[in-house]
Amino acid sequence: MTGDEVAKAIAKDFKIEGKDIRRETNATERTTSLIVKVDDLQTGAGPAVVAYILGHSTQKLFQINIMWGGAVNPKVDPNALVGAANALRNYFVAQGYRQEGMLLNAPVGDGSQVVVFRGTDSQGRMSLLTLAVPPKPSDDTPALPPSLQLSYIEKPNEPDVFKIEKGF
């Protein structure tokens, strides 16, 4: 889909006006994102931000990122977010993703981030669901709120982002 087609679909799906769709450019990847805030995309997870990412070379949709908690909703209920992550994981597992390479509930690094689900479908498209629960600082600073991110990636091994060609 082109940017105009994505914008029309966003307006229709979420019943919003074009002025409610924010455009941002990623200076490194040279992609354009169409971003919208949605109040209740996943029941119980709270408000979400959905970013539709248009590729550098094609200017067509190649990735969608959805974010709950964190900066979107600093007062997020951590238990509700974990519940939403588990519900989404269960949904994806039942969708027939390839078993090869599927990842479920895998901690990353120090364990403050978990790959709740990662899988590819028969066409090689990837769904990736991660939950981040930042550790509580050792001082009196309040802990950062947890966040949940879901990404749909058309070609995970060939993202349509700017790259400096070999031999530059």
C-alpha positions as CSV (number, residue, x, y, z in Angstrom):
1,M,0.0,0.0,0.0
2,T,1.1,3.6,-0.7
3,G,1.1,6.3,2.0
4,D,-2.2,7.7,0.7
5,E,-3.8,4.2,0.7
6,V,-2.5,3.6,4.3
7,A,-3.9,7.0,5.4
8,K,-7.3,6.2,4.0
9,A,-7.3,2.8,5.6
10,I,-6.3,4.3,9.0
11,A,-9.1,6.9,8.7
12,K,-11.6,4.2,7.9
13,D,-10.5,1.5,10.4
14,F,-10.2,3.9,13.3
15,K,-12.9,6.4,12.3
16,I,-10.5,9.4,12.5
17,E,-9.7,12.3,10.3
18,G,-6.5,12.8,8.3
19,K,-5.4,15.6,10.6
20,D,-5.2,13.0,13.5
21,I,-2.5,11.0,11.6
22,R,1.0,12.2,12.4
23,R,3.8,11.8,9.9
24,E,7.4,11.3,11.0
25,T,10.6,10.7,9.1
26,N,13.4,8.4,10.4
27,A,16.6,10.2,9.4
28,T,18.7,7.1,9.7
29,E,16.5,4.6,7.9
30,R,15.0,7.3,5.6
31,T,11.5,5.8,6.1
32,T,8.2,7.6,6.8
33,S,5.8,6.6,9.5
34,L,2.1,7.4,9.7
35,I,1.3,7.3,13.4
36,V,-2.1,7.3,15.1
37,K,-3.1,6.9,18.8
38,V,-5.9,4.4,19.4
39,D,-7.8,4.3,22.7
40,D,-8.7,0.6,22.9
41,L,-7.1,-1.6,20.2
42,Q,-6.5,-4.6,22.4
43,T,-9.1,-5.1,25.2
44,G,-7.6,-4.4,28.6
45,A,-4.2,-3.1,27.3
46,G,-5.1,0.5,27.3
47,P,-4.3,3.1,24.7
48,A,-1.9,2.3,21.9
49,V,0.2,4.0,19.3
50,V,0.2,2.4,15.9
51,A,3.0,3.3,13.4
52,Y,2.6,2.3,9.8
53,I,6.1,2.4,8.2
54,L,6.7,3.2,4.5
55,G,9.9,1.9,3.0
56,H,12.8,4.0,1.9
57,S,13.0,2.9,-1.8
58,T,9.4,1.8,-2.5
59,Q,7.5,4.3,-0.3
60,K,5.1,1.4,0.4
61,L,4.0,-0.2,3.7
62,F,6.5,-2.8,4.9
63,Q,6.1,-2.8,8.7
64,I,3.5,-1.9,11.4
65,N,4.5,-1.3,15.0
66,I,2.0,-1.2,17.8
67,M,3.0,0.1,21.3
68,W,1.1,-0.1,24.6
69,G,2.2,1.2,28.0
70,G,5.5,3.0,28.4
71,A,5.3,6.6,27.0
72,V,1.8,5.9,25.5
73,N,0.3,5.3,28.9
74,P,2.6,5.9,31.9
75,K,-0.2,4.7,34.3
76,V,-0.5,1.4,32.6
77,D,-1.6,-1.6,34.8
78,P,1.4,-4.0,34.5
79,N,-0.9,-7.0,35.1
80,A,-3.3,-5.9,32.3
81,L,-0.3,-5.5,30.0
82,V,1.0,-9.0,30.8
83,G,-2.5,-10.4,30.3
84,A,-2.7,-8.7,26.9
85,A,0.7,-10.1,26.0
86,N,-0.3,-13.6,26.9
87,A,-3.6,-13.3,25.1
88,L,-1.8,-12.1,21.9
89,R,0.8,-14.9,22.2
90,N,-1.9,-17.5,22.5
91,Y,-3.7,-16.0,19.5
92,F,-0.5,-16.1,17.4
93,V,0.4,-19.7,18.4
94,A,-3.0,-20.8,17.2
95,Q,-2.6,-19.1,13.8
96,G,-0.4,-21.7,12.2
97,Y,3.0,-20.0,12.2
98,R,6.0,-22.1,11.3
99,Q,7.4,-24.1,14.2
100,E,10.9,-23.6,12.9
101,G,12.3,-20.5,14.4
102,M,9.3,-19.8,16.6
103,L,10.2,-18.2,19.9
104,L,8.0,-18.1,23.0
105,N,8.6,-16.3,26.3
106,A,12.3,-15.9,25.8
107,P,14.2,-13.4,28.0
108,V,16.5,-11.0,26.4
109,G,19.7,-9.7,28.0
110,D,19.2,-9.0,31.7
111,G,15.6,-10.4,31.5
112,S,13.9,-7.0,31.6
113,Q,12.7,-7.6,28.1
114,V,11.0,-10.8,26.9
115,V,10.2,-12.0,23.4
116,V,6.7,-13.2,24.1
117,F,6.2,-14.4,20.6
118,R,8.2,-14.4,17.4
119,G,7.1,-16.4,14.4
120,T,7.0,-16.3,10.6
121,D,4.2,-17.3,8.4
122,S,4.3,-19.4,5.2
123,Q,5.2,-16.3,3.2
124,G,8.1,-15.3,5.5
125,R,6.4,-12.4,7.2
126,M,7.2,-12.0,10.8
127,S,5.1,-11.2,13.9
128,L,7.2,-10.1,16.9
129,L,5.7,-9.4,20.3
130,T,8.0,-8.1,23.1
131,L,7.3,-7.1,26.7
132,A,9.7,-4.7,28.4
133,V,9.6,-4.3,32.2
134,P,12.4,-1.9,33.1
135,P,14.2,-2.7,36.4
136,K,13.5,-0.4,39.3
137,P,16.3,2.1,39.7
138,S,18.4,1.7,42.9
139,D,17.7,5.3,44.1
140,D,14.3,6.9,44.8
141,T,13.5,7.5,41.1
142,P,10.2,5.8,40.2
143,A,10.4,2.8,37.9
144,L,9.6,3.3,34.2
145,P,6.3,1.8,33.2
146,P,6.3,-1.5,31.3
147,S,5.7,-1.5,27.6
148,L,4.4,-4.0,25.0
149,Q,5.3,-3.8,21.3
150,L,3.9,-5.8,18.5
151,S,5.5,-5.6,15.1
152,Y,4.4,-7.1,11.7
153,I,7.3,-7.2,9.3
154,E,6.8,-8.0,5.7
155,K,10.4,-9.0,4.9
156,P,12.4,-9.3,8.2
157,N,15.6,-10.2,6.4
158,E,15.3,-7.4,3.8
159,P,13.8,-4.3,5.4
160,D,13.2,-1.4,3.0
161,V,15.5,1.0,4.8
162,F,18.4,3.2,3.6
163,K,21.7,1.4,3.5
164,I,25.1,2.6,2.4
165,E,26.2,0.4,-0.5
166,K,29.4,-1.6,-0.3
167,G,32.3,0.2,-1.8
168,F,31.0,3.6,-0.9
